[in-house]
Amino acid sequence: LSVFSTDSLFAGLVEKRTNLCDSLKNVLVSMPLDTNKIKTAYKFYNEYSNYKWAIELLNIAYEEAGKLKRRDMQLDYLMHMVNFNMGLNNFNAAKSKLKILKYLSYKTKSFNNYFFALGAILQKKVEEGEYEYALVNAREMEQEAIRLNNHVGIIQGKLVMANYYLAQDNKREAIALYKEISQSTNASH
């Protein structure tokens, strides 16, 4: 019989993951700074997004996009960072990335990724039972989106509010909001 420690087995798995991450980062370091490098970093992130260290690859994509002044890519990657951190239940990290995303969104006047990320955070709060937080912030998000004339933000705000009402067993209010969403979505197409 062979007896082994689960600690040493786990340590071996962590080492392999770390080696893989380091190998992928080395590939990226060896590439010239261009959009291909950024897209490759993002591709690596997508392929290994089930590992916590994948966020390092997304950070590389974000930073390299910044060097090339590709704000569109940065906005997208920040949204993914928010979602990744929410998946890890790391609300503080998600809020930190959301703050940067909001700043960059206002700077570029491109708000969709910001509102998608904020909507994801607020939806998670509904799921966690933090109803009042979600409702108050969803209303604020909707008002901000109305002020900015951003359809995505308006829809995201209404969607969080509808899910709030559904969680509160207020089906009448939830259905009314879902209908508003459906009508405004159909009208925009």
One Martini backbone bead per residue (centre of mass of N, CA, C, O) as a GRO file, in nm:
protein
  189
    1LEU     BB    1   0.097   0.036   0.020
    2SER     BB    2   0.017   0.373  -0.045
    3VAL     BB    3   0.117   0.659   0.136
    4PHE     BB    4  -0.033   0.989   0.142
    5SER     BB    5  -0.049   1.325   0.145
    6THR     BB    6  -0.279   1.570   0.087
    7ASP     BB    7  -0.089   1.809   0.113
    8SER     BB    8   0.112   1.719  -0.110
    9LEU     BB    9  -0.095   1.703  -0.333
   10PHE     BB   10  -0.189   1.996  -0.323
   11ALA     BB   11   0.087   2.124  -0.366
   12GLY     BB   12   0.123   2.003  -0.649
   13LEU     BB   13  -0.121   2.146  -0.779
   14VAL     BB   14  -0.035   2.433  -0.721
   15GLU     BB   15   0.232   2.418  -0.872
   16LYS     BB   16   0.113   2.358  -1.149
   17ARG     BB   17  -0.057   2.612  -1.168
   18THR     BB   18   0.175   2.809  -1.133
   19ASN     BB   19   0.339   2.711  -1.373
   20LEU     BB   20   0.125   2.773  -1.582
   21CYS     BB   21   0.100   3.072  -1.529
   22ASP     BB   22   0.398   3.138  -1.575
   23SER     BB   23   0.406   3.035  -1.866
   24LEU     BB   24   0.194   3.228  -1.980
   25LYS     BB   25   0.340   3.488  -1.897
   26ASN     BB   26   0.597   3.432  -2.064
   27VAL     BB   27   0.461   3.441  -2.335
   28LEU     BB   28   0.362   3.736  -2.310
   29VAL     BB   29   0.640   3.873  -2.263
   30SER     BB   30   0.751   3.776  -2.555
   31MET     BB   31   0.555   3.968  -2.671
   32PRO     BB   32   0.446   4.208  -2.847
   33LEU     BB   33   0.296   4.518  -2.842
   34ASP     BB   34  -0.037   4.422  -2.909
   35THR     BB   35  -0.348   4.300  -2.978
   36ASN     BB   36  -0.259   4.004  -2.974
   37LYS     BB   37  -0.158   3.998  -2.684
   38ILE     BB   38  -0.424   4.076  -2.553
   39LYS     BB   39  -0.597   3.844  -2.673
   40THR     BB   40  -0.424   3.618  -2.550
   41ALA     BB   41  -0.465   3.685  -2.255
   42TYR     BB   42  -0.774   3.654  -2.269
   43LYS     BB   43  -0.774   3.362  -2.365
   44PHE     BB   44  -0.632   3.245  -2.121
   45TYR     BB   45  -0.839   3.335  -1.919
   46ASN     BB   46  -1.078   3.175  -2.036
   47GLU     BB   47  -0.943   2.888  -2.015
   48TYR     BB   48  -0.867   2.955  -1.678
   49SER     BB   49  -1.126   3.076  -1.505
   50ASN     BB   50  -1.133   2.837  -1.276
   51TYR     BB   51  -0.892   2.999  -1.172
   52LYS     BB   52  -0.769   3.236  -0.964
   53TRP     BB   53  -0.509   3.317  -1.145
   54ALA     BB   54  -0.655   3.433  -1.403
   55ILE     BB   55  -0.660   3.734  -1.321
   56GLU     BB   56  -0.368   3.791  -1.409
   57LEU     BB   57  -0.430   3.775  -1.715
   58LEU     BB   58  -0.642   4.001  -1.718
   59ASN     BB   59  -0.450   4.220  -1.616
   60ILE     BB   60  -0.266   4.213  -1.856
   61ALA     BB   61  -0.473   4.293  -2.066
   62TYR     BB   62  -0.545   4.563  -1.935
   63GLU     BB   63  -0.261   4.695  -1.928
   64GLU     BB   64  -0.197   4.668  -2.233
   65ALA     BB   65  -0.441   4.830  -2.330
   66GLY     BB   66  -0.347   5.092  -2.194
   67LYS     BB   67  -0.082   5.130  -2.359
   68LEU     BB   68  -0.278   5.143  -2.633
   69LYS     BB   69  -0.550   5.296  -2.572
   70ARG     BB   70  -0.777   5.054  -2.518
   71ARG     BB   71  -1.066   5.128  -2.374
   72ASP     BB   72  -1.259   4.909  -2.472
   73MET     BB   73  -1.100   4.675  -2.345
   74GLN     BB   74  -1.087   4.775  -2.056
   75LEU     BB   75  -1.388   4.773  -2.002
   76ASP     BB   76  -1.426   4.471  -2.048
   77TYR     BB   77  -1.218   4.367  -1.835
   78LEU     BB   78  -1.344   4.501  -1.589
   79MET     BB   79  -1.609   4.351  -1.600
   80HIS     BB   80  -1.476   4.071  -1.561
   81MET     BB   81  -1.351   4.135  -1.286
   82VAL     BB   82  -1.609   4.173  -1.136
   83ASN     BB   83  -1.729   3.892  -1.195
   84PHE     BB   84  -1.500   3.724  -1.081
   85ASN     BB   85  -1.517   3.838  -0.788
   86MET     BB   86  -1.810   3.755  -0.742
   87GLY     BB   87  -1.754   3.447  -0.778
   88LEU     BB   88  -1.560   3.475  -0.505
   89ASN     BB   89  -1.695   3.674  -0.298
   90ASN     BB   90  -1.537   3.962  -0.372
   91PHE     BB   91  -1.666   4.257  -0.312
   92ASN     BB   92  -1.431   4.457  -0.279
   93ALA     BB   93  -1.293   4.401  -0.550
   94ALA     BB   94  -1.537   4.462  -0.726
   95LYS     BB   95  -1.573   4.758  -0.632
   96SER     BB   96  -1.295   4.855  -0.720
   97LYS     BB   97  -1.335   4.794  -1.025
   98LEU     BB   98  -1.596   4.960  -1.057
   99LYS     BB   99  -1.470   5.234  -1.003
  100ILE     BB  100  -1.284   5.228  -1.250
  101LEU     BB  101  -1.506   5.178  -1.459
  102LYS     BB  102  -1.659   5.437  -1.409
  103TYR     BB  103  -1.439   5.635  -1.474
  104LEU     BB  104  -1.385   5.531  -1.766
  105SER     BB  105  -1.675   5.568  -1.869
  106TYR     BB  106  -1.684   5.877  -1.832
  107LYS     BB  107  -1.434   5.941  -2.003
  108THR     BB  108  -1.566   5.778  -2.272
  109LYS     BB  109  -1.882   5.755  -2.284
  110SER     BB  110  -1.902   5.434  -2.185
  111PHE     BB  111  -2.163   5.237  -2.007
  112ASN     BB  112  -2.237   4.933  -2.036
  113ASN     BB  113  -2.028   4.781  -1.860
  114TYR     BB  114  -2.097   4.922  -1.599
  115PHE     BB  115  -2.400   4.832  -1.585
  116PHE     BB  116  -2.349   4.531  -1.594
  117ALA     BB  117  -2.173   4.516  -1.337
  118LEU     BB  118  -2.369   4.647  -1.140
  119GLY     BB  119  -2.598   4.446  -1.188
  120ALA     BB  120  -2.441   4.197  -1.084
  121ILE     BB  121  -2.400   4.295  -0.797
  122LEU     BB  122  -2.701   4.341  -0.726
  123GLN     BB  123  -2.796   4.055  -0.783
  124LYS     BB  124  -2.622   3.922  -0.567
  125LYS     BB  125  -2.761   4.071  -0.333
  126VAL     BB  126  -3.031   3.939  -0.372
  127GLU     BB  127  -2.931   3.643  -0.338
  128GLU     BB  128  -2.814   3.724  -0.035
  129GLY     BB  129  -3.050   3.922   0.098
  130GLU     BB  130  -2.974   4.234   0.013
  131TYR     BB  131  -3.234   4.412  -0.062
  132GLU     BB  132  -3.201   4.715   0.005
  133TYR     BB  133  -2.939   4.762  -0.135
  134ALA     BB  134  -3.037   4.680  -0.417
  135LEU     BB  135  -3.276   4.876  -0.447
  136VAL     BB  136  -3.139   5.148  -0.404
  137ASN     BB  137  -2.917   5.104  -0.629
  138ALA     BB  138  -3.111   5.051  -0.865
  139ARG     BB  139  -3.246   5.326  -0.863
  140GLU     BB  140  -2.986   5.487  -0.904
  141MET     BB  141  -2.908   5.353  -1.170
  142GLU     BB  142  -3.155   5.436  -1.331
  143GLN     BB  143  -3.116   5.742  -1.298
  144GLU     BB  144  -2.838   5.757  -1.424
  145ALA     BB  145  -2.926   5.636  -1.700
  146ILE     BB  146  -3.128   5.850  -1.771
  147ARG     BB  147  -2.927   6.090  -1.765
  148LEU     BB  148  -2.741   5.924  -1.992
  149ASN     BB  149  -2.911   5.764  -2.196
  150ASN     BB  150  -2.904   5.442  -2.092
  151HIS     BB  151  -3.046   5.146  -2.165
  152VAL     BB  152  -2.889   4.934  -2.004
  153GLY     BB  153  -2.921   5.068  -1.723
  154ILE     BB  154  -3.224   5.065  -1.712
  155ILE     BB  155  -3.260   4.760  -1.738
  156GLN     BB  156  -3.084   4.675  -1.500
  157GLY     BB  157  -3.246   4.821  -1.282
  158LYS     BB  158  -3.518   4.677  -1.338
  159LEU     BB  159  -3.417   4.387  -1.299
  160VAL     BB  160  -3.337   4.409  -1.005
  161MET     BB  161  -3.613   4.503  -0.904
  162ALA     BB  162  -3.772   4.258  -1.001
  163ASN     BB  163  -3.606   4.051  -0.832
  164TYR     BB  164  -3.674   4.173  -0.566
  165TYR     BB  165  -3.984   4.136  -0.579
  166LEU     BB  166  -3.971   3.832  -0.614
  167ALA     BB  167  -3.821   3.777  -0.341
  168GLN     BB  168  -4.079   3.929  -0.192
  169ASP     BB  169  -4.347   3.817  -0.333
  170ASN     BB  170  -4.400   4.053  -0.565
  171LYS     BB  171  -4.539   3.980  -0.855
  172ARG     BB  172  -4.672   4.232  -0.965
  173GLU     BB  173  -4.416   4.413  -0.978
  174ALA     BB  174  -4.236   4.220  -1.136
  175ILE     BB  175  -4.413   4.194  -1.390
  176ALA     BB  176  -4.422   4.493  -1.462
  177LEU     BB  177  -4.114   4.516  -1.509
  178TYR     BB  178  -4.081   4.293  -1.719
  179LYS     BB  179  -4.265   4.435  -1.924
  180GLU     BB  180  -4.100   4.691  -1.954
  181ILE     BB  181  -3.851   4.552  -2.056
  182SER     BB  182  -3.975   4.417  -2.303
  183GLN     BB  183  -4.079   4.676  -2.441
  184SER     BB  184  -3.803   4.830  -2.452
  185THR     BB  185  -3.652   4.615  -2.611
  186ASN     BB  186  -3.842   4.605  -2.859
  187ALA     BB  187  -3.819   4.915  -2.927
  188SER     BB  188  -3.493   4.907  -2.978
  189HIS     BB  189  -3.519   4.697  -3.245
   0.00000   0.00000   0.00000
